[in-house]
Amino acid sequence: MTELPHAALARLMKNAGAKRVSVDAVDFMIENLEEFASDISKRAFQIAQHSGRKTVMSKDIKLATR
């Protein structure tokens, strides 16, 4: 199940220079972005836990993306 909206991703791809974007391309982009975001979220949560917090903060995301 995708959580990211197709229209928003298609618009991002067009803003990056694509003239036309296929539905398959948007679906593939969504799938990969969701996997990437999930991995970062898991790492950020672990960082927050290690810091003794339950709340994930922007600094946790920054560390998780390094």
N, C-alpha and C positions, 0 to 999 in steps of 0.2 A: 504494500500500500504506500503510495506516495503522499508525502506531506507538503511538498513544495508545489506551488501552482505553476501549471504549464505556461500560462501567458507571461508570467514574470520572468521565467527562464528564457523563453523565446525572445522577449524584449531585451534582456541582458545580452544574449547572443547577437541580436541585431545591432545593439549599441556598440558591440565590439567590432562590427564591420560586416557581418553576414547580411547579404541581400535577402535571402530566403532561408528558412530553417525548417527541416522536416520534423514531423511528429516523432519519428524514431530517434532523431538526434536529440531532441528535447528529453525524451524518455531516458535515453542513455546518460545524458548530462545529470538529470535528476537522480538517477540510481547511484551514480558515482559521487555526487555531492552529498547525498544522504549518508552514504557509507563513510565518507571523509569526515563529515560533521559528527557522526556517531562516535568515531574513533577519538576525535578531539574531545568530545563531551565526556567520554569515559576517563580519559587521561586528566581532564580538568577536575572531575569529581574526585579522583584519587588524590590530586594535589590539594584540594580543599580539605579532604579528610585528614591528610597528613598534617595540615595546618591546624587541625582541631575544629574545623568549621563544617557545617552542613550545607552552607550556601556557596554556590559556585560564583566566583566574582570574575571580573574582566581580567584581572592579573593572573588568575588560574588558566584562563583561555590562552593568554599570551604565553605563559610558560609551556602549556601543552602543545602549542604550535611550533615551538623551537625544536 
